[in-house]
Amino acid sequence: MSLNFPLKSPLDIDNVVSKLTKSIQNVVLSSSSSTTNKNKNKSSISHSLFLVNHIKCYNFINAKRCARTLWQNIKYSRHKTIYKNLKTNLKTQLAKYRSEQVSLYLSTLTSNNGSFWIIKPKS
């Protein structure tokens, strides 16, 4: 699709806006029809991924707490290194978990029930 449109008059602008709006709507409708069958299986997959990631994060949090306590009590430099490594590993695990949750949430949006157009912040 070419984006070289004449935008010299208000009528030209209105025509271009309507063409772009129609093309975006067509793309959204065509992409949402292919994802409806996938969404049925994704609910069970997302639940199992949630549990696995939750357990991983929980284990990292516990290990980090133990390492921090050990380092604060003994003040040995090796314990501080272990604590910092666990802290960065926990950060990466949480970032990966958040990105997976966002991608799963975005994959469930459809134009049929209006969720694609009305994204509300989670409270």
Secondary structure, 3 states (H helix, E strand, C coil): CCCCCCCCCHHHHHHHHHHHHHHHHHHHHHHHHHHHHHHHHHHHHHHHHHHHHHHHHHHHHHHHHHHHHHHHHHCCHHHHHHHHHHHHHHHHHHHHHHHHHHHHHHHCCCCCCCCCCCCCCCC
